[in-house]
Amino acid sequence: MKDILIVGAGGVGKETALLIEQINEVKPTWRLLGFLDDNKSLQGTEINGYKVLGSIDEIESFSNVYAVCAIASYNVKKKIVEKLSKTNISFAAIVHPSISIHRTCSIGEDVIIYSGVTMTSNVKIGNHVILSPGCGIGHEAVIEDYSSILWDVNISGNVHIGTGCFLGTGSTVIQNIRLGREAIIGAGAVVIKDVPEGCTAVGVPARIVKGIGC
């Protein structure tokens, strides 16, 4: 079994610990050492049976260890990943054992894929991506690095989701749409037009409500 640390002891961290347990139930793979988190009030506590071992800087004291960054915020996660990349850790992909990934699909490092996610063919998932339960990803869809896709999001074929996008629960993106870098899609929105970089879109159909230059 390989040693692993979860970076981030919030909600996503708790769910990632659950995913690791579910993976190990099928095939013993990971020895979860605990969490790392910069929140001082969490350090030294125990969450769902695993200790918060200290701040993220404590990663330097471990060797031959994998890490997964369980944080949904793009800006926060990017800073942490840049810090971790300067250490000797390796990033793990945590994928629920029920997920089928076709040979034409690819997933990057440090991804978290929950149960109930469906990917069809020729899908490309970048690094540091979160795919929450119940998401559907259509053919030729591309999800770039650091994007977080929440519960029950539907992404149709030939959709391109830029770096650092955030798609709220139950949103839908119809086919052939492009979401620019760091676009935010509100919960339940239905996107039928491209969304420019840095813009927020909400509603049915989705309309842009804020963003510089939108």
Beta strands, then each sheet from edge to edge (+ up, - down):
strand 1: 2-7
strand 2: 30-36
strand 3: 46-47
strand 4: 50-51
strand 5: 66-69
strand 6: 90-91
strand 7: 94-95
strand 8: 106-107
strand 9: 112-113
strand 10: 118-119
strand 11: 124-125
strand 12: 130-131
strand 13: 136-137
strand 14: 142-143
strand 15: 148-149
strand 16: 154-155
strand 17: 160-161
strand 18: 166-167
strand 19: 172-173
strand 20: 178-179
strand 21: 184-185
strand 22: 190-191
strand 23: 200-202
strand 24: 207-210
sheet 1: 2+ 1+ 5+ 6+
sheet 2: 3+ 4-
sheet 3: 7+ 9+ 12+ 15+ 18+ 21+ 23+ 24-
sheet 4: 8+ 11+ 14+ 17+ 20+
sheet 5: 10+ 13+ 16+ 19+ 22+
end
